[in-house]
Amino acid sequence: MGDDEILQLFYHRVEYAISAVEEKYGRFCRSVARGILKDERDVEECVNDTCMRAWNAIPPEKPRSLEAYLVRITRNLALDRYAYHHSQKRETALTEAYEELEACLPLAKDGPEEAAMVQELQRTLNDFLRAQPEDARRFFLRRYWYGESIAEIAEACGASSGRIRSSLFRTRARLRRRLEEEGVFL
């Protein structure tokens, strides 16, 4: 069943839409949640919550990419669950990955000016990633979006850990230069 057909099921409030999402994207959503959470029960709960959130949000939401929409929901739920379980602990691959990026990104603040800056940062980051070589982009996304460890990326991509580390280091350096060129204050 295609994404358009699944979305039509959501729009017409046919409960089979949830089963169709689970069948088509359940495995992928589980792998995203598993990259952040290690407890299989939490992973399953995130996937179930993803289906429920999609059901509650579509309509009125009209996602251009159902897959990206579901992955974003799953990732956010998994990060929330992770934060809940590890609020006092800061020793994981995911925390390490975010600390690596911290030097490249501006500090978040509240307010309309900051909201505009976040949108501009999002546009700049998307443009930056589109311009990167395929391997660098893949390593970057696996590390900083999916939260995979260097070892997991190396195994999945058939590359050495050293290659992954140096690629990520160079990509972060290029990102920092790009943000400075765009006038994003770090």
C-alpha positions in Angstrom: 0.0 0.0 0.0 1.4 3.4 -1.0 1.7 6.5 1.2 -1.1 8.3 -0.6 -3.4 5.4 0.1 -2.5 5.3 3.7 -3.0 9.0 4.1 -6.4 8.7 2.5 -7.3 6.1 5.1 -6.2 8.6 7.8 -8.3 11.4 6.2 -11.3 9.1 6.1 -10.7 7.9 9.6 -10.4 4.3 8.7 -8.7 2.4 11.6 -6.9 0.2 9.1 -4.5 3.2 8.6 -2.8 2.3 11.8 -2.2 -1.3 10.8 -1.0 -0.1 7.4 1.5 2.3 9.0 2.7 -0.5 11.4 3.1 -2.9 8.5 5.0 -0.5 6.2 7.0 1.6 8.6 7.0 -0.3 11.9 10.4 -1.9 11.4 12.0 1.4 10.4 10.5 3.3 13.3 11.7 0.5 15.7 15.2 0.9 14.4 15.1 4.7 14.9 13.8 4.2 18.5 16.3 1.4 19.2 19.1 3.7 18.2 18.1 6.0 21.1 16.6 3.5 23.6 17.9 0.1 24.6 14.9 -1.3 26.3 12.7 -3.2 23.8 9.6 -2.3 25.8 10.3 1.4 25.5 11.0 0.9 21.7 7.6 -0.8 21.3 5.8 1.9 23.3 7.4 4.6 21.1 6.2 2.9 17.9 2.7 2.4 19.3 2.6 6.1 20.5 3.8 7.1 17.0 0.8 5.4 15.4 -1.5 7.0 17.9 0.0 10.5 17.4 -0.3 10.1 13.7 -3.9 9.0 14.1 -4.6 12.1 16.2 -2.7 14.5 14.0 -3.8 13.4 10.5 -6.0 15.3 9.6 -5.6 18.3 9.9 -1.8 17.6 9.3 -1.0 16.8 5.7 2.6 15.4 5.7 4.4 15.6 2.4 6.4 12.5 3.3 4.7 10.0 5.6 7.9 8.2 6.3 9.7 11.4 7.4 6.7 12.5 9.4 6.5 9.1 11.3 10.3 9.0 11.9 10.2 12.5 13.3 7.4 11.5 15.7 9.3 8.3 16.7 12.5 10.1 17.2 11.0 12.8 19.4 9.1 10.3 21.5 12.3 8.2 21.9 14.3 11.3 22.9 11.6 12.3 25.4 11.6 8.7 26.9 15.4 8.8 27.0 15.4 12.1 28.8 12.9 10.8 31.3 15.0 7.7 32.0 18.3 9.4 32.1 17.6 12.7 33.7 20.4 12.3 36.2 22.8 10.3 34.0 24.9 11.8 31.2 27.1 8.9 30.0 25.8 7.6 26.7 26.7 7.6 23.0 23.8 9.9 22.3 24.9 12.5 24.9 28.5 12.3 23.5 27.1 12.9 19.9 25.2 16.0 21.0 28.2 17.3 22.9 30.2 17.0 19.7 27.7 19.2 17.8 27.3 21.6 20.6 30.4 23.6 19.6 28.9 24.2 16.1 25.4 25.3 17.1 24.2 28.4 18.8 22.5 28.3 22.2 18.7 28.2 22.1 16.8 31.0 23.7 13.1 31.9 23.8 11.4 34.7 21.9 10.4 35.7 18.4 13.9 36.8 17.2 15.3 33.4 18.4 12.4 31.6 16.6 13.3 33.3 13.4 17.0 32.4 14.0 16.0 28.7 14.5 14.2 28.7 11.2 17.2 30.3 9.5 19.5 27.8 11.2 17.3 24.9 10.0 17.4 26.2 6.4 21.2 26.7 6.5 21.7 23.2 8.0 19.5 21.6 5.4 21.3 23.4 2.6 24.6 22.5 4.1 23.8 18.8 4.3 22.5 18.7 0.7 25.8 20.0 -0.4 27.9 17.4 1.4 29.3 14.2 -0.2 27.0 11.2 0.2 29.2 9.4 2.7 29.7 12.5 4.9 26.0 13.2 4.9 25.1 9.6 5.7 27.6 9.5 8.6 26.4 12.9 9.9 22.7 11.9 9.9 23.3 8.5 11.4 25.4 10.0 14.2 23.4 13.2 15.0 19.9 12.4 13.9 19.6 8.7 14.6 22.0 8.8 17.5 24.1 5.8 16.4 27.5 5.2 17.9 30.7 5.4 15.8 31.0 1.6 16.0 27.4 1.1 14.8 27.9 3.5 11.9 31.2 1.7 11.0 29.5 -1.7 11.0 26.5 -0.6 9.1 28.5 1.3 6.4 31.4 -1.1 6.1 33.9 1.6 7.1 36.6 1.9 9.8 35.8 3.8 13.0 38.7 6.1 12.2 37.3 7.0 8.8 33.9 7.8 10.5 35.5 9.9 13.2 37.6 11.9 10.8 34.7 12.4 8.4 32.5 13.7 11.2 35.2 16.0 12.4 35.7 17.5 9.0 32.0 17.8 8.5 31.5 19.6 11.8 34.4 21.9 10.9 32.7 22.7 7.5 29.4 23.2 9.3 31.0 25.7 11.8 32.6 27.6 8.9 29.3 27.7 7.0 27.4 29.0 10.1 30.0 31.7 10.6 29.7 32.7 6.9 25.9 32.9 7.3 26.3 35.1 10.3 25.0 32.6 12.9 26.6 33.5 16.2 27.9 30.6 18.2 
